[in-house]
Amino acid sequence: MFNVNFYEKRDLVLCQLRENVPEEGEGIKLKGRKGTVLSVEKVDEKTVHVLIETLKKADDSQKKR
């Protein structure tokens, strides 16, 4: 079991206890948001830091009336 900490731009998004560690380039879904894994850094035997990038939704502020 690994303690996996997910970060996005130095902000902690989620900490999870997982049996497997995600790989770089893998698609991932956290808290209802889709994203990709940018890098995986092993801190010690049980702790892993994962840097992710979430996909942004399109801006719908200019809707037609």
FENKA-V606387 format. One record per residue. N is the residue number from 0. RES is the residue in one small letter. PHI is phi in whole degrees, 0 to 359 (none if undefined). D_FIRST is the distance of its C-alpha to the first C-alpha in Angstrom with 1 decimal. Layout:
n=N res=RES phi=PHI d_first=D_FIRST
n=N res=RES phi=PHI d_first=D_FIRST
//
This chain:
n=0 res=m phi=none d_first=0.0
n=1 res=f phi=239 d_first=3.8
n=2 res=n phi=270 d_first=6.9
n=3 res=v phi=254 d_first=9.3
n=4 res=n phi=254 d_first=13.0
n=5 res=f phi=261 d_first=15.6
n=6 res=y phi=239 d_first=19.1
n=7 res=e phi=228 d_first=22.5
n=8 res=k phi=52 d_first=25.3
n=9 res=r phi=68 d_first=23.9
n=10 res=d phi=258 d_first=23.2
n=11 res=l phi=288 d_first=19.9
n=12 res=v phi=262 d_first=19.5
n=13 res=l phi=200 d_first=16.1
n=14 res=c phi=244 d_first=12.9
n=15 res=q phi=223 d_first=10.0
n=16 res=l phi=263 d_first=6.5
n=17 res=r phi=233 d_first=5.6
n=18 res=e phi=276 d_first=4.5
n=19 res=n phi=232 d_first=7.2
n=20 res=v phi=254 d_first=9.2
n=21 res=p phi=294 d_first=12.8
n=22 res=e phi=259 d_first=15.7
n=23 res=e phi=296 d_first=18.9
n=24 res=g phi=85 d_first=21.6
n=25 res=e phi=283 d_first=19.5
n=26 res=g phi=282 d_first=20.8
n=27 res=i phi=216 d_first=18.7
n=28 res=k phi=234 d_first=19.7
n=29 res=l phi=235 d_first=18.7
n=30 res=k phi=52 d_first=20.8
n=31 res=g phi=81 d_first=23.4
n=32 res=r phi=246 d_first=24.0
n=33 res=k phi=274 d_first=23.7
n=34 res=g phi=196 d_first=22.9
n=35 res=t phi=231 d_first=21.8
n=36 res=v phi=272 d_first=19.4
n=37 res=l phi=271 d_first=21.6
n=38 res=s phi=207 d_first=19.4
n=39 res=v phi=233 d_first=16.0
n=40 res=e phi=237 d_first=15.9
n=41 res=k phi=273 d_first=13.4
n=42 res=v phi=274 d_first=14.2
n=43 res=d phi=213 d_first=12.6
n=44 res=e phi=302 d_first=9.9
n=45 res=k phi=250 d_first=7.1
n=46 res=t phi=252 d_first=9.4
n=47 res=v phi=226 d_first=10.8
n=48 res=h phi=257 d_first=14.1
n=49 res=v phi=240 d_first=15.3
n=50 res=l phi=265 d_first=19.1
n=51 res=i phi=238 d_first=20.4
n=52 res=e phi=228 d_first=23.9
n=53 res=t phi=272 d_first=24.9
n=54 res=l phi=279 d_first=28.0
n=55 res=k phi=272 d_first=31.0
n=56 res=k phi=281 d_first=33.3
n=57 res=a phi=293 d_first=36.9
n=58 res=d phi=280 d_first=39.3
n=59 res=d phi=256 d_first=41.5
n=60 res=s phi=286 d_first=43.8
n=61 res=q phi=255 d_first=46.8
n=62 res=k phi=283 d_first=47.2
n=63 res=k phi=283 d_first=50.6
n=64 res=r phi=255 d_first=52.8
//
